[in-house]
Amino acid sequence: MMVATSPLLGAALVVVAGGYQGSSAKFACLEHCRSPAHFIFRNWRPGLTGAFRMGLKHGAFCVGCCWVLMGLLFVGGVMVLIALVLLYRWTAAGS
């Protein structure tokens, strides 16, 4: 089921996630990830290579927003619907 069985690991992930939710790094990533159109206008690069580089850069910002929350899914269970709903509610309240 892909669940972390160590209580210590689970507690550490929750503490790290809580700290990261309010960090300046998270908010910096959110600035770019929330508005893809604005990101494209500011970082436009022509051609396939340019599009690929823009995609990588934008994807990195989006992963920067969510990597800790993805890690938290291993505490509650990756495919457990209630864990997904609780994470959604927590992030919606903080955004």
C-alpha positions in Angstrom: 0.0 0.0 0.0 3.1 2.2 0.0 2.7 3.5 3.6 5.7 4.5 5.9 5.6 2.0 8.8 8.1 3.8 11.0 6.3 6.2 13.4 9.6 8.2 13.6 9.7 8.7 9.9 6.1 9.7 9.8 6.5 12.2 12.5 9.6 13.7 10.8 7.7 14.0 7.5 4.8 15.8 9.2 7.2 18.3 11.0 9.1 19.0 7.8 5.9 19.5 5.8 4.5 21.8 8.4 7.7 23.9 8.4 7.9 24.0 4.6 4.3 25.1 4.1 5.1 28.5 5.6 8.6 28.9 4.1 9.7 31.5 1.7 10.9 28.8 -0.7 7.4 27.4 -1.0 6.0 30.9 -1.6 8.6 31.6 -4.3 7.7 28.4 -6.1 4.0 29.2 -5.8 4.5 32.6 -7.5 5.7 30.8 -10.7 3.5 27.7 -10.5 0.1 29.4 -9.8 0.1 31.3 -13.1 1.4 29.2 -16.0 0.4 31.9 -18.6 2.4 34.6 -16.7 5.4 32.2 -16.5 5.3 31.5 -20.2 5.1 35.2 -21.1 8.1 36.0 -18.9 10.2 32.9 -19.9 9.3 32.4 -23.5 12.0 30.5 -25.6 11.3 29.7 -29.3 11.5 26.2 -30.8 11.3 22.7 -29.4 14.4 23.1 -27.2 13.0 26.3 -25.8 9.7 24.7 -25.0 11.4 21.7 -23.4 13.6 24.0 -21.2 10.5 26.1 -20.2 8.7 22.9 -19.3 11.6 21.7 -17.2 11.8 25.0 -15.4 8.1 25.3 -14.8 7.9 21.7 -13.6 10.8 22.3 -11.2 8.8 25.2 -9.6 5.7 23.0 -9.4 7.6 20.2 -7.7 9.1 22.8 -5.4 5.6 23.6 -4.3 4.4 20.0 -3.7 7.4 17.7 -2.9 6.8 17.7 0.8 3.1 17.0 0.4 3.8 14.1 -1.9 6.1 12.7 0.8 3.3 13.1 3.3 1.2 10.7 1.3 3.6 7.9 2.4 2.5 8.6 6.0 -1.2 8.3 5.4 -1.1 6.0 2.4 -0.6 6.8 -1.3 -4.0 5.5 -2.3 -6.0 6.3 0.8 -8.7 8.8 -0.2 -9.1 10.3 3.2 -5.4 11.2 3.3 -5.7 12.9 -0.1 -8.7 14.9 1.1 -7.0 15.9 4.3 -3.9 17.1 2.4 -6.1 19.0 0.0 -8.0 20.7 2.8 -4.7 21.6 4.6 -3.1 23.1 1.5 -6.3 25.0 0.5 -6.5 26.6 3.9 -2.8 27.6 3.7 -2.9 29.1 0.2 
